[in-house]
């Protein structure tokens, strides 16, 4: 099967100094010998040692660790009841000539093994190594929007490697997907599209469950729970019932039998992801019930099997009148769920998008994170670059996600950043975490744009440890994926780190968003969503632009935040400028902190964005002799597409606002 292995390519290191300590692997403990996960950990170590270091390590299993002399040479994997370790945590420590990986569970040994491989791949010394790692988030989950016909909604990397022609695919790539996911700490995955009802319905039938069980077994061998997106109306669609009312006894009984059948076939099944009462999806509203009624009914049926019900909070009125200046899509998640806080069962998790709209290049953090205090929460971000270049344009998203995670909600006096909340630390919860809509497909390089794999890698690393910096993650990824050559590492990292602000500059200014072509969301169309039903407006006229979301005169959205945030966003003088147009209608002659007028800022940033893409291209050209030819050429082609796109954005946006405002560019540049 022709595809690369991303950061698991395992480039050869000729001069590694610590080879001697890696010559053999010993596994201690009866339970470890009987674990498929430990077997996979050992095989990963052996494979990596062979490819990176040209070492053929031997392996032995000992039931009793006392049989092993700790001074002996080698890597020692031990299961040990260390209470300082999380159930998935691990310890790596050099003791004399041995390198010990210890964990309470087989998952911990797997993650510790991948940690060791990551360090070796980067050429790090093992001398004196002594570390303890516990994941910051209990649930670290991929959301795939793959359809049964093989297509992927918002997929920019080829077709699905899970489905084709209404069949479940299992092959070598299935295992390599599990390896890639486990290597960055992913422990759960939703394999089908939450937005397509047909697939969500059919997958929970006997037609597919045996094949899904086979896939689940592969995932479980790498510590990954399989989840499915389910159709709330399944009792009607495949059960023959007249309703799907969550309080109807027949509906409850149908789900109980259905879920029992799923677990009979797939004992390690994780649970369901549900999108209900949004964008035309069926849900409890049809029957006058609440989201809590709908979620709890399913959660109760999952409870005997320790299953989880993940309920998306992407719920809003998609029949909005553009003439209505008070109805606000941004308010919807908070308005729909804040009064239900504390009413969800303990195995229900609300999955909340990072912002109140829909994965724009810049949005405020959803106020729901600061509002809910008695409900499990998962942060949802989008590695698939739906609105950020669709893996044609480079946009390294880890800096954005770091800003989101570091955002202080002021929900409590101390310890209420988004990272604190979704880790469960703020409210002492254990069913929390981070999800991403993935950017994978069956393309040779998995992510269409070779550099877009940095977002996939970065999500996993950040979900495991929210304290990692964006540049640290970038350096890890570049070193493992391409080369340890410092020119390659520093140049690619520089390109990655500049890419998000560059993309923001040549697209939509100061948080306004949405100036994209409808439906496919690539390329500029300033009024594309301006007179539609989706609630996605910029409100530009001859005097200014922006949406008034203040309490005083607008939609009131700013008031959904805790203080001092609400007051900060309410006043245009204290509102962060990168979000100014999201919260306020601003006149073109308004002076920003830079001293520039709003209109001049729009002109300048769009010219700057194009210039920065040109600079990225020049820097990439300097790596031609240092990279594999196919990688260099594929990325060069993507940069060519990005430059064309950036120029189109620049010219359309600047022309649009020149025609609206009638204000000339101060620098006399041509604005069409």
C-alpha positions in Angstrom: 0.0 0.0 0.0 1.6 3.2 -1.1 1.7 5.9 1.5 4.2 7.4 3.9 4.2 7.0 7.7 4.3 10.8 8.6 6.3 11.3 11.8 6.8 7.5 12.2 8.9 7.4 9.0 11.9 6.7 11.3 14.8 8.3 9.6 18.2 6.6 10.1 20.6 8.1 12.6 24.2 7.1 11.9 25.9 8.5 15.0 23.5 7.9 17.9 25.5 7.8 21.1 23.3 5.6 23.3 22.9 2.5 21.1 24.3 0.1 23.7 21.4 0.6 26.2 18.9 -0.3 23.5 20.2 -3.8 22.5 17.5 -5.8 24.2 14.0 -5.4 25.7 12.7 -7.1 28.8 9.0 -7.1 29.8 8.3 -7.7 33.5 5.0 -8.9 34.9 2.5 -11.7 34.2 -0.2 -9.3 33.0 2.1 -7.6 30.6 2.9 -10.8 28.9 -0.8 -11.4 28.2 -1.5 -7.9 26.8 -1.9 -7.2 23.1 -1.1 -3.5 23.9 2.2 -4.5 25.5 3.0 -6.7 22.5 2.4 -3.7 20.2 4.6 -1.5 22.4 7.4 -4.0 22.1 7.0 -4.3 18.4 7.0 -0.5 18.0 10.3 -0.3 20.0 11.9 -3.1 18.0 10.7 -1.5 14.7 12.0 1.9 15.7 15.3 0.7 16.9 15.9 -1.3 13.7 15.0 1.6 11.4 16.4 4.5 13.3 19.5 2.9 14.8 20.0 -0.3 12.8 19.7 -2.4 16.0 17.9 -5.7 16.1 16.8 -5.8 19.7 16.0 -9.1 21.4 13.0 -9.4 23.7 12.2 -11.6 26.7 9.3 -11.8 29.1 9.6 -12.4 32.8 6.7 -13.0 35.1 8.5 -11.8 38.2 10.6 -8.7 38.0 12.8 -9.9 40.8 14.3 -12.3 38.4 15.8 -9.4 36.5 19.0 -7.8 37.6 18.4 -4.0 37.3 22.0 -3.4 36.4 21.7 -5.3 33.2 21.7 -3.7 29.9 18.5 -2.9 28.0 15.0 -1.4 28.0 12.8 -2.8 30.8 9.0 -2.5 30.6 7.4 -2.9 34.0 3.8 -2.8 35.2 4.0 -1.4 38.7 1.3 0.1 41.0 2.8 3.6 41.3 0.1 5.9 42.7 1.8 9.0 41.3 0.9 7.7 37.9 -2.4 8.3 36.1 -3.9 5.1 34.6 -2.3 6.1 31.3 0.8 7.7 32.7 4.4 6.4 32.7 7.8 6.9 34.1 11.1 6.6 32.1 14.3 6.4 34.1 17.9 5.3 33.5 19.1 3.0 36.2 22.8 2.0 35.7 22.8 0.5 32.2 19.1 -0.1 32.1 16.4 2.2 30.8 13.1 1.5 32.7 9.6 2.3 31.4 7.1 1.9 34.2 3.4 2.2 34.2 0.3 1.1 36.1 -1.4 -0.1 32.9 -0.5 -1.5 29.5 -1.6 1.7 27.9 1.0 3.6 30.0 3.7 1.3 28.7 2.6 1.9 25.2 2.7 5.7 25.6 6.0 5.5 27.4 7.4 3.4 24.5 6.3 6.0 22.0 7.8 8.7 24.2 11.2 6.9 24.1 10.9 6.5 20.3 10.1 10.2 19.9 13.2 11.2 21.9 15.5 8.8 19.9 14.0 10.0 16.6 15.1 13.5 17.5 18.6 12.4 18.5 18.1 13.1 22.2 20.5 11.5 24.6 19.2 9.0 27.1 22.0 9.6 29.6 20.4 10.5 33.0 16.9 10.4 31.6 14.4 10.6 34.4 10.8 11.8 33.7 7.2 11.2 34.7 4.4 11.9 32.4 0.6 11.9 33.1 -1.8 13.1 30.4 -3.5 16.4 31.1 -6.7 15.3 29.6 -8.5 12.0 30.1 -10.3 12.0 26.7 -8.2 12.8 23.6 -10.5 12.0 20.7 -10.5 12.3 16.9 -13.8 13.1 15.1 -13.8 11.9 11.6 -16.5 13.2 9.2 -16.2 10.1 6.9 -19.2 8.9 4.9 -20.1 5.3 3.9 -19.6 6.0 0.2 -16.0 6.9 0.9 -16.3 10.7 0.7 -15.3 12.9 3.6 -17.3 16.0 4.5 -14.8 18.9 4.8 -12.1 16.4 3.7 -9.2 17.8 1.8 -6.9 14.7 1.8 -8.5 12.3 -0.6 -11.2 9.8 0.4 -11.9 7.8 3.5 -9.7 4.9 4.6 -12.5 3.6 6.8 -15.3 3.3 4.2 -15.8 2.7 0.5 -18.9 1.9 -1.5 -21.0 1.4 1.7 -18.4 -1.1 3.1 -16.1 -1.0 6.1 -12.4 -1.0 5.0 -9.8 -2.9 7.1 -6.2 -3.1 5.8 -2.6 -2.2 6.6 -3.6 1.5 6.7 -6.1 0.8 9.5 -3.3 -0.4 11.7 -1.0 2.4 10.7 -3.7 4.9 11.5 -4.0 3.4 15.0 -0.2 3.6 15.4 -0.1 7.2 14.4 -2.9 8.1 16.7 -1.4 6.2 19.7 2.0 7.6 19.1 0.6 11.1 20.0 -1.6 9.9 22.8 -5.0 9.6 21.2 -7.2 7.2 23.1 -10.6 7.5 21.3 -11.9 8.0 17.8 -15.3 8.6 16.1 -15.0 7.0 12.7 -18.2 8.3 10.9 -19.7 11.7 10.0 -21.8 13.3 12.7 -23.6 15.3 10.0 -24.9 12.4 7.8 -27.9 10.6 9.1 -27.9 7.5 6.9 -24.4 6.3 7.9 -25.1 7.0 11.5 -28.2 4.9 11.3 -26.9 1.9 9.4 -23.6 1.4 11.3 -25.3 0.2 14.5 -27.0 -2.6 12.6 -25.8 -6.2 12.3 -24.9 -5.5 8.7 -21.8 -3.7 10.0 -21.1 -4.7 13.6 -18.9 -7.7 12.9 -16.6 -5.8 10.7 -16.6 -2.9 13.1 -15.6 -5.3 15.9 -12.6 -6.3 13.8 -11.6 -2.7 13.5 -12.2 -2.0 17.2 -9.9 -4.9 18.1 -7.1 -3.3 16.1 -7.8 0.1 17.8 -7.9 -1.5 21.3 -4.5 -3.0 20.7 -3.3 0.6 20.6 -5.3 1.8 23.5 -8.0 3.5 21.4 -11.8 3.3 22.0 -14.0 3.3 19.0 -17.1 5.6 19.0 -19.8 6.0 16.5 -21.9 9.0 15.5 -25.6 7.9 15.9 -28.8 9.2 14.5 -31.3 10.4 17.2 -34.1 9.3 14.9 -32.8 5.7 14.6 -35.8 4.2 16.4 -37.9 5.5 13.5 -35.5 4.9 10.7 -34.5 1.3 11.5 -36.7 0.4 14.4 -40.1 0.9 12.9 -41.3 3.1 15.7 -43.5 6.1 15.0 -41.5 8.4 17.3 -38.0 8.9 18.7 -39.3 10.7 21.8 -36.6 10.2 24.5 -39.3 9.7 27.2 -41.3 7.2 25.2 -41.0 3.7 26.8 -40.8 1.9 23.5 -38.1 4.2 22.3 -36.1 3.7 25.6 -36.5 -0.1 25.2 -35.4 0.0 21.6 -32.2 1.8 22.4 -31.5 -0.5 25.3 -31.7 -3.5 23.0 -29.8 -1.8 20.3 -26.9 -0.8 22.6 -26.8 -4.3 24.2 -26.4 -5.7 20.7 -23.6 -3.3 19.9 -21.7 -4.3 23.1 -22.3 -8.0 22.5 -20.5 -7.6 19.2 -18.0 -4.9 20.3 -17.3 -5.2 24.1 -14.7 -2.4 24.0 -17.1 0.1 22.3 -16.7 3.6 23.6 -20.1 5.1 23.0 -21.9 7.6 20.8 -21.4 11.1 19.5 -24.8 12.9 18.8 -25.7 16.0 16.9 -29.3 16.8 17.5 -31.7 19.6 16.8 -29.2 21.5 14.7 -29.1 22.2 11.0 -32.1 20.1 10.3 -31.0 17.1 12.4 -33.7 15.4 14.4 -33.7 15.6 18.2 -35.7 15.9 21.4 -37.1 19.4 20.5 -39.6 17.6 18.2 -41.3 16.2 21.3 -41.0 19.2 23.5 -38.1 17.6 25.4 -34.7 19.1 26.4 -31.2 18.3 25.4 -30.8 16.8 28.8 -33.8 14.5 28.2 -32.3 13.3 24.9 -28.8 12.8 26.2 -29.7 11.2 29.5 -31.9 8.6 27.8 -29.0 7.4 25.7 -26.5 7.7 28.5 -28.7 5.4 30.7 -28.7 2.8 28.1 -24.9 3.0 27.8 -24.2 3.1 31.5 -24.2 -0.7 32.2 -21.3 -1.0 29.7 -19.4 2.0 31.0 -20.2 3.8 27.7 -20.0 7.5 27.2 -22.6 9.8 25.5 -21.0 12.8 23.8 -23.6 15.5 22.9 -22.5 18.3 20.6 -23.5 21.9 21.5 -23.5 23.1 17.9 -27.2 24.0 18.1 -28.5 27.2 16.6 -31.3 28.7 14.5 -30.3 28.2 10.9 -33.4 30.0 9.6 -32.3 33.4 10.6 -33.5 36.6 8.8 -30.6 38.8 7.7 -32.7 41.8 8.4 -32.9 40.8 12.1 -30.2 42.6 14.0 -31.0 41.0 17.4 -31.1 37.3 16.7 -27.5 36.1 17.0 -26.1 32.7 16.1 -23.2 33.4 18.5 -25.6 33.3 21.4 -27.0 29.9 20.6 -24.8 27.4 22.4 -25.0 29.4 25.7 -28.7 30.0 25.4 -29.5 26.4 24.6 -27.4 24.8 27.4 -26.7 27.1 30.3 -30.0 26.4 32.0 -29.4 22.7 31.8 -26.2 22.8 33.8 -26.2 20.0 36.4 -29.1 18.2 34.7 -27.0 15.8 32.6 -26.1 12.3 33.8 -22.5 11.7 34.8 -21.6 9.7 31.6 -22.8 12.6 29.4 -20.2 15.0 28.0 -21.1 18.2 26.2 -18.8 18.8 23.2 -18.4 22.5 22.7 -16.7 24.2 19.7 -13.8 26.5 20.6 -15.8 29.5 19.4 -19.4 30.5 19.3 -19.6 30.4 15.5 -17.8 27.8 13.3 -14.0 27.4 13.3 -13.2 30.8 11.9 -9.7 32.0 11.6 -10.4 34.2 14.7 -13.2 34.0 17.2 -13.6 34.6 20.9 -13.7 31.6 23.1 -17.2 30.1 23.7 -18.7 31.6 26.8 -20.3 28.3 27.6 -16.9 27.1 29.0 -17.1 29.8 31.6 -20.8 29.3 32.3 -21.2 25.6 32.9 -20.0 24.4 36.3 -21.7 21.0 36.9 -21.4 19.4 33.5 -18.6 17.4 31.8 -17.1 19.3 28.8 -15.0 18.5 25.8 -13.3 21.2 23.8 -13.9 20.8 20.0 -11.3 22.2 17.6 -10.9 21.6 13.9 -7.7 20.2 12.4 -9.4 20.0 9.0 -8.9 23.5 7.7 -12.4 24.2 6.6 -12.2 27.9 6.9 -8.4 28.2 7.2 -7.2 27.2 3.8 -8.4 23.6 3.4 -4.9 22.1 3.4 -4.2 24.0 0.2 -3.0 27.1 2.2 -0.7 26.5 5.1 -2.1 27.3 8.5 -0.4 25.9 11.5 -3.2 25.9 14.1 -1.4 25.0 17.3 -0.7 28.7 18.3 -4.5 29.3 17.9 -5.3 26.3 20.1 -2.8 27.4 22.7 -4.4 30.8 22.9 -7.8 29.1 23.4 -6.5 26.7 26.1 -4.8 29.5 28.0 -7.9 31.7 27.9 -9.0 32.7 31.5 -12.8 32.3 31.8 -13.0 33.8 35.3 -15.4 31.1 36.2 -13.6 30.7 39.5 -11.1 32.9 41.4 -8.2 30.6 40.5 -7.7 27.8 37.9 -10.4 28.3 35.4 -8.6 28.6 32.0 -10.1 26.5 29.2 -7.2 24.0 29.8 -8.2 23.8 33.5 -11.8 23.3 32.7 -11.6 20.6 30.0 -9.0 18.7 31.9 -11.5 18.4 34.8 -9.2 20.2 37.2 -11.5 23.2 37.8 -14.5 21.2 38.9 -12.9 17.9 39.9 -14.3 16.0 36.9 -12.8 12.9 35.1 -14.9 12.7 32.0 -13.5 15.7 30.1 -11.0 16.3 27.3 -10.3 17.6 23.8 -11.6 16.6 20.4 -10.6 17.6 16.9 -12.3 17.2 13.6 -9.5 15.4 11.8 -7.7 16.3 8.6 -6.9 12.8 7.3 -7.7 10.9 4.2 -6.3 8.3 1.9 -3.8 10.6 0.2 -0.2 9.4 0.1 0.8 11.8 2.8 -2.5 11.4 4.9 -3.2 15.2 5.0 -3.1 16.5 1.4 -0.5 19.2 2.3 2.6 17.6 3.8 2.9 20.5 6.3 -0.7 20.1 7.4 0.3 16.9 9.2 1.8 19.2 11.8 -1.8 20.0 12.9 -2.7 16.4 13.4 0.5 15.7 15.3 0.2 18.9 17.3 -3.4 18.2 18.4 -2.4 14.9 19.9 0.7 16.3 21.7 -1.3 19.3 23.0 -4.2 17.2 24.1 -1.7 15.0 26.1 0.1 18.0 27.5 -1.5 21.5 27.2 1.7 23.0 28.7 3.7 22.3 25.5 4.5 25.3 23.4 3.6 25.6 19.7 7.2 26.0 18.7 8.3 22.9 20.8 5.6 20.8 19.1 6.6 22.2 15.7 10.3 21.3 16.3 9.4 17.8 17.4 7.3 17.2 14.3 9.7 18.6 11.8 12.7 16.7 13.3 10.8 13.4 13.2 9.1 14.0 9.8 11.8 15.5 7.7 15.3 15.9 9.1 17.4 16.8 12.1 19.3 19.3 10.0 19.1 22.5 11.9 18.5 24.6 8.7 15.5 22.4 7.9 14.1 22.5 11.4 14.5 26.2 12.0 13.2 27.2 8.5 10.1 24.9 8.5 9.3 26.0 12.1 9.6 29.6 11.1 7.2 29.0 8.2 4.8 27.1 10.4 4.7 29.7 13.2 4.0 32.6 10.8 1.3 30.8 8.8 -1.7 31.4 11.0 -1.2 35.2 11.4 -0.4 35.4 7.7 -3.6 33.6 6.7 -5.6 35.9 9.0 -4.0 39.0 7.4 -5.1 38.2 3.8 -8.5 36.9 4.7 -11.1 38.4 7.1 -10.0 41.2 9.4 -10.3 41.7 13.1 -12.5 38.7 13.9 -15.3 39.3 11.5 -15.0 36.0 9.6 -17.3 34.4 7.0 -16.1 36.2 3.9 -15.9 32.9 2.0 -17.6 31.2 -0.8 -20.8 29.5 0.5 -20.9 25.7 0.9 -17.3 24.8 0.1 -15.8 27.7 2.1 -12.6 28.2 0.1 -11.6 31.5 -1.4 -13.1 35.0 -1.0 -16.7 36.0 -1.4 -17.3 39.0 0.9 -21.0 39.0 0.6 -21.3 35.2 0.1 -23.1 34.7 3.4 -24.3 38.3 4.0 -28.0 37.8 3.0 -28.5 34.2 3.9 -30.3 32.2 6.7 -27.2 31.0 8.6 -26.6 34.0 10.8 -23.1 34.8 9.4 -23.0 38.6 8.7 -20.4 41.4 8.5 -22.9 44.2 8.2 -20.6 46.4 6.0 -22.0 49.6 4.6 -20.6 52.9 3.3 -19.6 54.0 6.8 -18.1 50.9 8.5 -18.6 47.3 9.3 -18.9 44.8 12.2 -21.6 43.2 14.3 -22.9 45.0 17.4 -22.9 42.3 20.0 -23.0 44.6 23.0 -25.6 44.5 25.7 -26.2 48.2 25.4 -27.2 48.3 21.8 -26.6 45.0 20.1 -27.4 41.3 20.4 -26.3 41.1 24.0 -23.8 38.3 23.3 -21.0 40.1 25.2 -23.0 39.7 28.4 -22.7 35.9 28.2 -19.1 36.2 29.6 -18.1 36.4 33.2 -16.7 39.7 34.5 -14.3 41.3 33.8 -14.6 39.8 30.3 -18.2 41.0 29.7 -17.2 44.6 30.3 -14.0 44.3 28.3 -15.9 43.1 25.2 -18.7 45.6 25.7 -16.5 48.6 25.2 -14.8 49.0 21.9 -11.9 50.8 23.5 -11.1 47.8 25.7 -12.1 45.1 23.4 -9.1 43.2 22.0 -8.5 44.6 18.5 -8.2 41.1 16.9 -11.9 40.7 17.9 -13.1 44.3 17.4 -15.4 43.6 14.4 -16.8 40.5 16.0 -18.2 42.6 18.9 -18.6 46.1 17.4 -19.7 48.0 14.4 -16.8 50.2 13.6 -16.5 53.2 11.3 -13.8 53.2 8.6 -12.1 56.2 10.0 -11.8 54.8 13.6 -8.2 54.9 14.8 -6.8 51.6 16.0 -4.0 51.5 18.6 -1.5 51.4 15.8 -2.6 54.9 14.7 -4.0 53.5 11.5 -7.7 53.9 10.5 -9.7 50.7 10.2 -9.9 51.0 6.4 -6.1 51.5 6.2 -5.6 48.5 8.4 -7.7 46.4 6.1 -5.7 47.5 3.0 -2.3 47.1 4.7 -2.9 43.7 6.2 -4.1 42.2 3.0 -1.0 43.5 1.1 1.2 42.2 4.0 -0.4 38.8 3.9 0.5 38.3 0.2 4.1 39.5 0.9 4.4 37.0 3.8 3.3 34.1 1.6 6.0 35.2 -1.0 8.5 35.2 1.8 7.5 31.7 2.9 7.9 30.4 -0.6 11.5 31.9 -0.8 12.4 30.2 2.5 11.0 26.9 1.3 13.1 27.2 -1.9 16.2 27.3 0.3 15.5 23.8 1.4 15.4 22.2 -2.0 18.6 20.3 -1.6 17.9 19.2 2.0 14.5 17.5 1.5 13.2 14.5 -0.4 12.3 15.6 -3.9 8.7 14.4 -3.7 8.1 16.3 -0.5 9.7 19.5 -1.8 7.7 19.4 -5.0 4.3 18.7 -3.3 4.7 21.5 -0.8 6.0 23.9 -3.6 2.8 23.2 -5.6 0.7 23.9 -2.5 2.5 27.2 -1.9 1.8 28.2 -5.5 -1.9 27.6 -4.9 -1.7 29.6 -1.7 0.0 32.6 -3.3 -2.7 32.7 -6.0 -5.4 32.4 -3.3 -3.8 35.1 -1.1 -3.7 37.5 -4.1 -7.3 36.8 -4.9 -8.3 37.5 -1.2 -6.2 40.7 -1.2 -7.7 42.1 -4.3 -11.3 41.2 -3.7 -11.4 42.4 -0.1 -9.5 45.6 -0.7 -11.6 46.4 -3.8 -14.8 45.6 -1.9 -14.1 48.0 0.9 -12.7 50.7 -1.3 -16.0 50.7 -3.2 -17.9 50.7 0.0 -15.9 53.4 1.7 -14.6 55.5 -1.2 -11.4 55.9 0.8 -8.0 55.8 -1.1 -5.1 53.8 0.1 -2.6 56.1 1.9 0.3 54.4 0.1 -1.2 54.9 -3.4 -1.2 51.2 -4.2 -3.5 49.9 -6.9 -6.8 48.8 -5.4 -9.0 47.6 -8.2 
